[in-house]
Amino acid sequence: MTLKIVQRPLPYVQRLESRCTDCIKVVVIHCTELPDMAMARVYGEKIHHLDSQTGNSGHFYIDRDGSVEQWAPLDRIAHHVRGFNAESIGIELVNLGRYPHWYQSGHQQVTDPYPGQQIDALASLLNQLVAQLPGLEGVTGHENLDTAQLAAEDDPRVMIRRKVDPGPLFPWATLMDKILLERLTPEDL
């Protein structure tokens, strides 16, 4: 059975740089660090890159109930992970993460679990992508590729991770048992 994917292109999608899909090697798993899909959409539509008049977003978004939306086509480079956008697909899972105090020193624990139906939809999407993209090699987490640290907003003496998603509650073992991709480490990329 084919996963139902709702097409909801971002308003600036035609301004995203184009690419051939043969260059796509990895899928990067993210969490939105926002409470719901509506807030994620508002953030995704914001212009963050003035030169190209585009924003930060993934290609796909998966809600807690397993519904899937595609916001950017695969032949466009979405801005979702520093240094790896050109060869990757970004998949965002609706999850609170560290919301709303992302960069405060005392709020770095992720406590929102990922529902089973969300992980099942992710596995189905990943397997569809494997069938569609012969060059796809593996999957990794955002936290593995963006390891930068920054000073905490509430205490600049404390350094915290800029990105921690999908985080310690993400069920990697469960996902890997359901998909046809390898889990890649930064050394593999």
One Martini backbone bead per residue (centre of mass of N, CA, C, O) as a GRO file, in nm:
protein
  189
    1MET     BB    1   0.095   0.037   0.023
    2THR     BB    2   0.052   0.367  -0.031
    3LEU     BB    3   0.140   0.656   0.084
    4LYS     BB    4  -0.015   0.937   0.193
    5ILE     BB    5   0.052   1.253   0.026
    6VAL     BB    6   0.040   1.584   0.095
    7GLN     BB    7   0.036   1.868  -0.103
    8ARG     BB    8   0.234   2.169   0.037
    9PRO     BB    9   0.365   2.408  -0.097
   10LEU     BB   10   0.568   2.645  -0.069
   11PRO     BB   11   0.569   2.972  -0.172
   12TYR     BB   12   0.906   2.944  -0.244
   13VAL     BB   13   0.982   2.679  -0.404
   14GLN     BB   14   1.089   2.808  -0.684
   15ARG     BB   15   1.352   2.939  -0.521
   16LEU     BB   16   1.470   2.682  -0.494
   17GLU     BB   17   1.717   2.497  -0.556
   18SER     BB   18   1.811   2.289  -0.794
   19ARG     BB   19   1.812   1.924  -0.863
   20CYS     BB   20   1.923   1.612  -0.885
   21THR     BB   21   1.817   1.306  -0.755
   22ASP     BB   22   2.095   1.144  -0.777
   23CYS     BB   23   2.238   1.315  -0.527
   24ILE     BB   24   2.077   1.161  -0.323
   25LYS     BB   25   2.196   1.002  -0.001
   26VAL     BB   26   2.020   1.137   0.244
   27VAL     BB   27   1.836   1.120   0.547
   28VAL     BB   28   1.696   1.369   0.764
   29ILE     BB   29   1.610   1.371   1.098
   30HIS     BB   30   1.352   1.557   1.255
   31CYS     BB   31   1.231   1.808   1.478
   32THR     BB   32   1.032   2.085   1.524
   33GLU     BB   33   0.996   2.214   1.814
   34LEU     BB   34   0.675   2.197   1.804
   35PRO     BB   35   0.332   2.142   1.875
   36ASP     BB   36   0.253   2.178   1.554
   37MET     BB   37   0.182   2.202   1.221
   38ALA     BB   38   0.098   2.499   1.210
   39MET     BB   39   0.362   2.616   1.332
   40ALA     BB   40   0.550   2.492   1.125
   41ARG     BB   41   0.435   2.644   0.882
   42VAL     BB   42   0.492   2.929   0.972
   43TYR     BB   43   0.797   2.885   0.986
   44GLY     BB   44   0.841   2.775   0.689
   45GLU     BB   45   0.736   3.059   0.553
   46LYS     BB   46   0.967   3.203   0.648
   47ILE     BB   47   1.207   3.440   0.586
   48HIS     BB   48   1.577   3.379   0.608
   49HIS     BB   49   1.673   3.422   0.298
   50LEU     BB   50   1.722   3.709   0.134
   51ASP     BB   51   1.860   3.637  -0.137
   52SER     BB   52   1.623   3.398  -0.204
   53GLN     BB   53   1.351   3.409  -0.050
   54THR     BB   54   1.381   3.189   0.186
   55GLY     BB   55   1.358   2.906   0.399
   56ASN     BB   56   1.306   2.680   0.665
   57SER     BB   57   1.293   2.328   0.568
   58GLY     BB   58   1.145   2.052   0.478
   59HIS     BB   59   1.003   1.815   0.270
   60PHE     BB   60   0.879   1.659   0.518
   61TYR     BB   61   0.575   1.598   0.721
   62ILE     BB   62   0.499   1.444   1.044
   63ASP     BB   63   0.250   1.364   1.227
   64ARG     BB   64   0.132   1.203   1.506
   65ASP     BB   65  -0.095   1.043   1.314
   66GLY     BB   66   0.079   0.998   1.023
   67SER     BB   67   0.062   1.237   0.860
   68VAL     BB   68   0.157   1.356   0.526
   69GLU     BB   69   0.376   1.619   0.406
   70GLN     BB   70   0.469   1.813   0.115
   71TRP     BB   71   0.681   2.114   0.073
   72ALA     BB   72   0.913   1.981  -0.109
   73PRO     BB   73   1.070   1.888  -0.368
   74LEU     BB   74   1.329   1.674  -0.450
   75ASP     BB   75   1.442   1.891  -0.681
   76ARG     BB   76   1.490   2.054  -0.412
   77ILE     BB   77   1.663   2.267  -0.189
   78ALA     BB   78   1.645   2.243   0.137
   79HIS     BB   79   1.655   2.414   0.456
   80HIS     BB   80   1.779   2.181   0.727
   81VAL     BB   81   2.113   2.148   0.699
   82ARG     BB   82   2.422   2.211   0.757
   83GLY     BB   83   2.615   2.112   0.466
   84PHE     BB   84   2.362   1.888   0.345
   85ASN     BB   85   2.133   1.976   0.142
   86ALA     BB   86   2.211   1.877  -0.153
   87GLU     BB   87   2.214   1.544  -0.043
   88SER     BB   88   1.921   1.587   0.099
   89ILE     BB   89   1.652   1.488   0.311
   90GLY     BB   90   1.387   1.638   0.492
   91ILE     BB   91   1.242   1.515   0.804
   92GLU     BB   92   0.959   1.615   0.990
   93LEU     BB   93   0.866   1.584   1.331
   94VAL     BB   94   0.620   1.620   1.537
   95ASN     BB   95   0.776   1.791   1.818
   96LEU     BB   96   0.871   1.959   2.101
   97GLY     BB   97   1.125   1.911   2.243
   98ARG     BB   98   1.231   2.238   2.372
   99TYR     BB   99   0.974   2.362   2.396
  100PRO     BB  100   1.014   2.719   2.420
  101HIS     BB  101   1.337   2.675   2.543
  102TRP     BB  102   1.580   2.593   2.351
  103TYR     BB  103   1.831   2.798   2.487
  104GLN     BB  104   1.803   2.691   2.778
  105SER     BB  105   1.979   2.532   3.019
  106GLY     BB  106   1.711   2.398   3.180
  107HIS     BB  107   1.585   2.298   2.864
  108GLN     BB  108   1.736   2.006   2.732
  109GLN     BB  109   1.507   1.812   2.773
  110VAL     BB  110   1.352   1.544   2.615
  111THR     BB  111   0.984   1.433   2.658
  112ASP     BB  112   0.867   1.366   2.370
  113PRO     BB  113   0.720   1.120   2.228
  114TYR     BB  114   0.689   0.886   1.964
  115PRO     BB  115   0.450   0.775   1.786
  116GLY     BB  116   0.381   0.491   1.617
  117GLN     BB  117   0.237   0.621   1.363
  118GLN     BB  118   0.477   0.803   1.294
  119ILE     BB  119   0.690   0.578   1.250
  120ASP     BB  120   0.537   0.422   1.034
  121ALA     BB  121   0.527   0.654   0.829
  122LEU     BB  122   0.830   0.689   0.807
  123ALA     BB  123   0.895   0.406   0.703
  124SER     BB  124   0.723   0.424   0.448
  125LEU     BB  125   0.864   0.668   0.327
  126LEU     BB  126   1.149   0.552   0.314
  127ASN     BB  127   1.075   0.310   0.128
  128GLN     BB  128   0.978   0.487  -0.106
  129LEU     BB  129   1.248   0.637  -0.150
  130VAL     BB  130   1.418   0.392  -0.222
  131ALA     BB  131   1.251   0.321  -0.481
  132GLN     BB  132   1.298   0.619  -0.614
  133LEU     BB  133   1.618   0.632  -0.496
  134PRO     BB  134   1.906   0.468  -0.582
  135GLY     BB  135   2.124   0.663  -0.413
  136LEU     BB  136   2.025   0.587  -0.145
  137GLU     BB  137   2.201   0.513   0.171
  138GLY     BB  138   2.063   0.682   0.424
  139VAL     BB  139   2.027   0.760   0.779
  140THR     BB  140   1.984   1.052   0.997
  141GLY     BB  141   2.049   1.290   1.236
  142HIS     BB  142   2.074   1.615   1.303
  143GLU     BB  143   2.268   1.582   1.554
  144ASN     BB  144   2.501   1.450   1.366
  145LEU     BB  145   2.551   1.723   1.178
  146ASP     BB  146   2.476   1.938   1.416
  147THR     BB  147   2.732   2.018   1.668
  148ALA     BB  148   2.686   2.283   1.763
  149GLN     BB  149   2.757   2.545   1.987
  150LEU     BB  150   2.604   2.751   2.249
  151ALA     BB  151   2.499   3.000   2.431
  152ALA     BB  152   2.298   3.044   2.671
  153GLU     BB  153   2.047   3.267   2.723
  154ASP     BB  154   2.055   3.255   3.058
  155ASP     BB  155   2.379   3.142   3.033
  156PRO     BB  156   2.674   3.215   2.873
  157ARG     BB  157   2.856   2.993   3.030
  158VAL     BB  158   2.665   2.792   2.887
  159MET     BB  159   2.686   2.515   2.685
  160ILE     BB  160   2.493   2.420   2.395
  161ARG     BB  161   2.306   2.264   2.180
  162ARG     BB  162   2.163   2.353   1.885
  163LYS     BB  163   2.110   2.040   1.811
  164VAL     BB  164   1.882   1.743   1.919
  165ASP     BB  165   1.769   1.612   1.665
  166PRO     BB  166   1.541   1.382   1.758
  167GLY     BB  167   1.663   1.243   2.000
  168PRO     BB  168   1.649   1.017   2.277
  169LEU     BB  169   1.335   0.918   2.198
  170PHE     BB  170   1.417   0.801   1.944
  171PRO     BB  171   1.335   0.490   1.762
  172TRP     BB  172   1.576   0.350   1.599
  173ALA     BB  173   1.538   0.042   1.618
  174THR     BB  174   1.251   0.033   1.510
  175LEU     BB  175   1.306   0.166   1.239
  176MET     BB  176   1.539  -0.020   1.128
  177ASP     BB  177   1.344  -0.278   1.115
  178LYS     BB  178   1.155  -0.122   0.868
  179ILE     BB  179   1.405  -0.064   0.682
  180LEU     BB  180   1.638  -0.016   0.377
  181LEU     BB  181   1.844   0.138   0.561
  182GLU     BB  182   2.109   0.298   0.684
  183ARG     BB  183   2.286   0.409   0.958
  184LEU     BB  184   2.442   0.712   0.971
  185THR     BB  185   2.739   0.870   1.011
  186PRO     BB  186   2.945   1.133   0.975
  187GLU     BB  187   3.175   0.948   0.850
  188ASP     BB  188   2.986   0.852   0.599
  189LEU     BB  189   2.965   1.163   0.461
   0.00000   0.00000   0.00000
